[in-house]
Amino acid sequence: MARVKFNVNTEYAYLQNFKILQNAASKHNVDRPIPVESLVKCKMQDNLAFLQFMKGYWDQYFPGGEYDAIARRKGSGAPPTAATSRAPAASTARRAPSATSATAAPRAGSRQGGGGAASAVLIQENNALKETVQGLERERDFYFAKLRDIELLVQQAFEADPELEKDEGGLLKQIQAILYSTEEGFEIPAEGEGELAEEETF
């Protein structure tokens, strides 16, 4: 916070401040990009959207308690000397929000505490589900490979002895019927659709 310049009027200084903000956001793994170009232009809609995001982020992650902005700035954001005549009024106004923030802080803190624990549980549950899916995909691929091997053996046997294909009650014909049977309501995709589905698979 000490590097942020608070009383700036030039676009160059705005850019410096937003670079500091971007670095802090990336340091704390905030995945939302900061639209610096649109924020520097000072358009109300862009700035409002960004401030709403920042307020939501603050509400979600602030642990609660007192927040002394002047101390965090280490005096670098102090107002110009012309405002010193209004300092007593500003200090009383500054105390009033801290009294209301004391009542608001437990709410934010309880939301963080519950959100943090709930978030951790959801992340753990998500990871468990991902592991289950990976296990099921490995199992599916294993059995698909087995069925494909059986299919190739049956095809090779038919190619080696074409008479086996004519025998409707034969073992190979029964195996082939089982391999190619489908459930009721299942539709075999057209050849073009199957290729498209394979391309989209990751």
JONORFEN-V728713 format. One record per helix or strand. SS is the DSSP state (H for helix, E for strand). FROM is the first residue (numbers start at 1). TO is the last residue. If there is no record, write none. Layout:
SS,FROM,TO ; SS,FROM,TO
This chain:
H,11,27 ; H,36,40 ; H,44,61 ; H,69,73 ; H,81,160 ; H,163,166 ; H,171,180 ; H,191,200
